[in-house]
C-alpha cells in the first residue's frame, strides 16, 4: 500500500529537502551538483542503519572488503564489449598532477569491473567456492537528469554492494533467495514498506539473467527503487574469464550474483516515517533515544 500522507500541506519534494536541512541530515548545497555533505546527526543515523545491514550480512556468510575507487579503462572496456557501455555515466581521471595518464581511470560507477579481475586471481578450484563479499563505498555516476539529495546523486556515498560466486546455477539461485530474504529483514527492521517485483527484460541490470527489485511508493505517487538483486549467470565470468577447476579436473565458469542498497534506504526511512511536522525515526536507528518515565502525583 502507498505511504498515506493526506495531511501533508506541502509539496512532497519541497518537504523532503526541507527535512534534510532542518533535521541536519544532509546539506545538499555543496558547490558541485549532485554532491552532499552528511551532517553530524545524519551521519549518526547513517551509522545506525549500516550497523543493522552489516549485522545481517555478516550473519549470513558475507565478508566485508574494500576495493579501490579507481578502475582502469581497460577493465571497463572489457565489460563494455560483453555487456554494455558505462562510458557516458563515468567520471574520468585523465591526469596525475599535470602528467597525462596513458590509461584513463574511471571513478567507480559500480564494481563488477574491479572485482572480477581479482576473482580470477583468487578462485582456482571448487574448494575456493562459494565466495560472498560486500563493501560499503562511494560510487560516482554522471547523472544528467535532475538530481535529488539521497535519491539521485552524482556521488553516492553509501553504496552497499555484495558480490558472490558459485560453482553451479542452482547455488547462485539459492543465493538470490538468500539476498531477497536479507533485504526483507533489513527493510522490515527499519519500518519501510516495500513491493518486490521481477524486472522486465528491458529494465533488468545490464549483464544479468534477471533482476529483482524492492520498490517503495512515495507520497507523490512516484516509485522509488530502494534495493536490487541480480542473478548474473555466467555473463561476467565469461567476460573476465573467471573459472574454477571442477571435482573431475575440468574447467568451468563460475555463476555469480550481485545485490545493492544505497543511501536511498535512508531516504526511505525519512519518507516512510516523517510527517507534516518533520522528521520521525524508528527507535532502532534514531541517534537520540528518549524514554518517557511517568511520575504519579
C-alpha positions as CSV (number, residue, x, y, z in Angstrom):
1,X,0.0,0.0,0.0
2,X,1.2,3.6,-0.7
3,X,2.5,5.6,2.3
4,X,-0.5,7.7,3.3
5,X,0.3,11.3,3.9
6,X,-3.0,13.0,3.2
7,X,-2.5,15.6,6.0
8,X,0.7,16.9,4.5
9,X,0.3,20.5,3.5
10,X,3.5,20.9,1.4
11,X,4.5,19.5,-1.9
12,X,6.5,16.3,-1.2
13,X,9.8,17.3,-2.9
14,X,10.0,20.6,-1.0
15,X,9.1,18.8,2.2
16,X,11.8,16.2,1.7
17,X,14.5,18.8,1.0
18,X,13.5,20.9,4.0
19,X,13.5,17.9,6.3
20,X,17.1,17.0,5.3
21,X,18.3,20.5,6.1
22,X,16.1,21.3,9.1
23,X,16.8,17.9,10.8
24,X,20.5,18.3,9.9
25,X,20.8,15.1,8.0
26,X,22.4,16.3,4.8
27,X,23.3,19.7,3.4
28,X,22.9,19.4,-0.4
29,X,24.1,23.0,-1.1
30,X,27.7,21.8,-1.9
31,X,29.0,23.7,-4.9
32,X,29.1,20.5,-7.1
33,X,25.8,19.3,-8.5
34,X,24.6,16.0,-7.1
35,X,27.0,16.0,-4.1
36,X,26.0,16.5,-0.5
37,X,27.5,16.8,3.0
38,X,26.5,14.4,5.7
39,X,25.9,16.5,8.9
40,X,26.7,15.0,12.3
41,X,23.1,14.0,13.1
42,X,22.6,12.5,9.7
43,X,25.9,10.7,9.9
44,X,24.9,9.1,13.2
45,X,21.6,8.0,11.5
46,X,23.6,6.6,8.6
47,X,25.9,4.6,11.0
48,X,22.9,3.1,12.8
49,X,21.3,2.0,9.5
50,X,24.6,0.5,8.3
51,X,25.1,-1.3,11.6
52,X,21.8,-3.2,11.0
53,X,22.8,-4.0,7.4
54,X,26.3,-5.2,8.3
55,X,24.9,-7.5,11.1
56,X,22.5,-9.1,8.6
57,X,25.2,-9.6,6.0
58,X,27.8,-10.8,8.5
59,X,25.4,-13.3,10.0
60,X,24.6,-14.8,6.6
61,X,28.1,-15.7,5.5
62,X,29.2,-12.4,3.8
63,X,32.6,-10.9,4.4
64,X,33.4,-7.2,4.1
65,X,36.1,-6.0,1.8
66,X,37.1,-2.7,0.2
67,X,38.2,-2.3,-3.4
68,X,39.9,0.8,-4.9
69,X,37.9,3.7,-6.2
70,X,39.8,3.9,-9.5
71,X,39.1,1.4,-12.3
72,X,41.3,1.3,-15.4
73,X,39.6,2.0,-18.7
74,X,40.9,-1.3,-20.0
75,X,38.8,-3.2,-17.4
76,X,35.7,-1.1,-18.1
77,X,36.1,-1.6,-21.8
78,X,36.1,-5.3,-21.3
79,X,32.7,-5.1,-19.7
80,X,31.5,-2.7,-22.4
81,X,32.3,-5.3,-25.1
82,X,30.4,-8.1,-23.4
83,X,27.7,-6.3,-21.5
84,X,27.1,-2.6,-22.2
85,X,28.9,0.7,-22.2
86,X,29.3,2.7,-19.0
87,X,31.3,5.5,-20.5
88,X,28.5,8.1,-20.6
89,X,28.0,7.6,-16.8
90,X,31.6,7.8,-15.8
91,X,33.8,10.5,-14.3
92,X,37.3,10.1,-15.7
93,X,40.7,10.7,-14.2
94,X,42.9,11.7,-17.1
95,X,46.0,13.3,-15.4
96,X,48.3,12.5,-12.5
97,X,49.2,16.0,-11.5
98,X,50.0,17.7,-14.8
99,X,51.1,14.5,-16.5
100,X,48.5,12.8,-18.8
101,X,47.9,9.2,-17.9
102,X,48.5,6.5,-20.5
103,X,45.3,4.8,-19.4
104,X,42.3,6.7,-18.1
105,X,40.9,5.7,-14.7
106,X,37.1,5.8,-14.1
107,X,35.8,6.7,-10.7
108,X,33.9,3.6,-9.7
109,X,30.3,3.7,-11.1
110,X,29.8,0.1,-9.9
111,X,32.3,-2.6,-9.1
112,X,31.9,-5.6,-11.3
113,X,34.9,-4.5,-13.4
114,X,37.0,-4.0,-10.3
115,X,36.0,-7.2,-8.6
116,X,36.1,-9.8,-11.4
117,X,39.8,-9.4,-12.3
118,X,40.6,-10.2,-8.7
119,X,38.2,-13.1,-8.5
120,X,40.1,-14.5,-11.5
121,X,43.2,-14.5,-9.3
122,X,41.6,-15.8,-6.1
123,X,39.4,-18.6,-7.5
124,X,41.4,-21.7,-8.6
125,X,39.3,-24.7,-7.7
126,X,35.8,-25.7,-6.5
127,X,37.3,-25.6,-2.9
128,X,37.6,-21.8,-3.3
129,X,33.8,-21.5,-3.7
130,X,31.4,-20.1,-2.8
131,X,32.7,-16.5,-2.5
132,X,30.4,-14.0,-0.8
133,X,31.8,-10.5,-0.2
134,X,30.4,-7.0,0.2
135,X,31.6,-3.4,0.5
136,X,30.1,-0.1,1.5
137,X,31.7,2.6,-0.5
138,X,31.1,5.7,-2.6
139,X,30.3,5.4,-6.3
140,X,30.2,8.2,-8.9
141,X,27.7,8.4,-11.8
142,X,27.4,11.4,-14.1
143,X,23.6,11.8,-13.7
144,X,22.4,14.2,-16.3
145,X,18.8,14.3,-15.0
146,X,17.7,16.5,-12.2
147,X,19.5,15.4,-9.0
148,X,17.8,15.0,-5.6
149,X,19.6,14.6,-2.3
150,X,19.8,10.9,-1.1
151,X,17.8,9.8,-4.1
152,X,19.6,10.7,-7.3
153,X,23.2,11.8,-6.6
154,X,26.3,12.1,-8.7
155,X,28.3,10.9,-5.7
156,X,26.5,8.1,-3.9
157,X,28.3,7.9,-0.6
158,X,26.6,4.9,0.9
159,X,26.6,2.2,-1.7
160,X,26.4,-1.3,-0.3
161,X,27.2,-3.9,-3.0
162,X,27.5,-7.6,-2.5
163,X,29.1,-10.0,-5.0
164,X,29.0,-13.8,-4.9
165,X,30.5,-16.6,-7.0
166,X,29.3,-20.2,-7.1
167,X,30.0,-23.5,-8.7
168,X,26.5,-24.1,-10.1
169,X,23.5,-22.3,-11.3
170,X,21.4,-23.9,-8.5
171,X,23.7,-22.4,-5.9
172,X,23.5,-19.0,-7.5
173,X,19.7,-19.2,-7.5
174,X,19.7,-20.1,-3.8
175,X,21.9,-17.1,-3.2
176,X,19.4,-14.8,-4.9
177,X,16.8,-16.2,-2.5
178,X,19.1,-15.5,0.5
179,X,19.7,-12.0,-0.7
180,X,16.0,-11.3,-1.0
181,X,15.5,-12.6,2.5
182,X,18.2,-10.4,3.9
183,X,16.7,-7.3,2.3
184,X,13.3,-8.2,3.5
185,X,14.6,-8.4,7.1
186,X,16.5,-5.2,6.6
187,X,13.6,-3.1,5.4
188,X,11.3,-4.7,7.9
189,X,13.7,-3.8,10.7
190,X,13.7,-0.1,9.7
191,X,9.9,0.0,9.1
192,X,9.9,0.7,5.4
193,X,7.1,-0.7,3.3
194,X,8.1,-2.3,0.0
195,X,7.0,-4.1,-3.1
196,X,9.1,-6.9,-4.6
197,X,9.0,-7.5,-8.3
198,X,10.9,-9.2,-11.1
199,X,12.0,-6.6,-13.5
200,X,11.0,-7.0,-17.2
201,X,13.8,-7.7,-19.7
202,X,14.1,-4.0,-20.8
203,X,14.5,-2.9,-17.2
204,X,16.9,-5.5,-15.8
205,X,20.5,-4.8,-14.8
206,X,22.7,-4.9,-17.9
207,X,24.5,-8.3,-17.9
208,X,22.0,-10.0,-15.6
209,X,19.9,-13.1,-16.4
210,X,17.2,-11.4,-14.4
211,X,16.8,-8.7,-11.7
212,X,14.6,-8.4,-8.6
213,X,13.8,-5.0,-7.2
214,X,12.5,-3.6,-3.9
215,X,10.3,-0.6,-4.6
216,X,8.6,2.0,-2.3
217,X,5.7,4.1,-3.3
218,X,6.3,7.7,-2.3
219,X,3.6,10.2,-1.1
220,X,3.7,11.9,-4.5
221,X,2.8,8.7,-6.2
222,X,6.3,8.0,-7.7
223,X,8.0,4.7,-7.2
224,X,11.4,4.7,-5.5
225,X,13.7,1.8,-6.1
226,X,15.4,1.0,-2.8
227,X,17.2,-2.3,-3.4
228,X,18.1,-4.7,-6.2
229,X,19.2,-8.3,-6.5
230,X,20.6,-9.7,-9.7
231,X,21.4,-13.2,-11.0
232,X,24.3,-12.7,-13.3
233,X,24.6,-16.2,-14.5
234,X,28.0,-16.7,-16.3
235,X,27.9,-13.4,-18.2
236,X,30.5,-11.6,-16.2
237,X,32.7,-14.7,-15.5
238,X,32.9,-15.3,-19.3
239,X,33.8,-11.7,-19.9
240,X,36.6,-11.8,-17.4
241,X,37.5,-15.5,-17.7
242,X,36.7,-16.3,-14.1
243,X,36.9,-20.1,-13.9
244,X,37.5,-22.9,-11.4
245,X,38.7,-26.5,-11.5
246,X,35.8,-28.9,-11.1
247,X,35.9,-32.1,-9.0
248,X,36.7,-34.2,-12.1
249,X,39.5,-31.9,-13.2
250,X,37.7,-29.8,-15.8
251,X,37.3,-26.1,-16.1
252,X,34.0,-24.2,-15.6
253,X,33.0,-20.6,-15.4
254,X,31.6,-19.5,-12.1
255,X,28.0,-18.4,-11.6
256,X,27.5,-15.0,-10.0
257,X,25.0,-12.8,-8.2
258,X,25.2,-9.2,-7.0
259,X,22.9,-7.1,-5.0
260,X,22.9,-3.5,-3.8
261,X,21.3,-0.9,-1.5
262,X,22.3,2.7,-1.4
263,X,21.5,5.8,0.7
264,X,18.1,5.6,-0.7
265,X,17.5,3.3,2.2
266,X,17.9,6.3,4.5
267,X,15.7,8.4,2.2
268,X,13.1,5.7,2.5
269,X,13.1,6.0,6.3
270,X,12.6,9.7,6.1
271,X,9.8,9.3,3.6
272,X,8.1,6.4,5.4
273,X,8.1,7.9,8.9
274,X,8.1,11.6,8.5
275,X,5.0,13.8,8.7
276,X,4.0,17.4,8.4
277,X,6.0,18.3,11.5
278,X,9.2,17.0,10.1
279,X,11.4,14.0,10.8
280,X,10.3,10.9,12.6
281,X,12.7,8.0,13.1
282,X,12.2,4.4,14.3
283,X,13.9,3.9,17.6
284,X,16.4,1.3,16.2
285,X,18.1,3.9,14.1
286,X,17.3,7.2,15.9
287,X,20.6,8.9,17.0
288,X,18.9,10.2,20.2
289,X,17.0,7.8,22.4
290,X,14.3,9.2,24.7
291,X,12.5,7.3,27.4
292,X,9.3,8.8,29.0
293,X,9.0,8.0,32.7
294,X,5.6,8.6,34.1
295,X,5.7,10.1,37.6
296,X,2.5,9.6,39.6
297,X,1.3,12.5,41.7
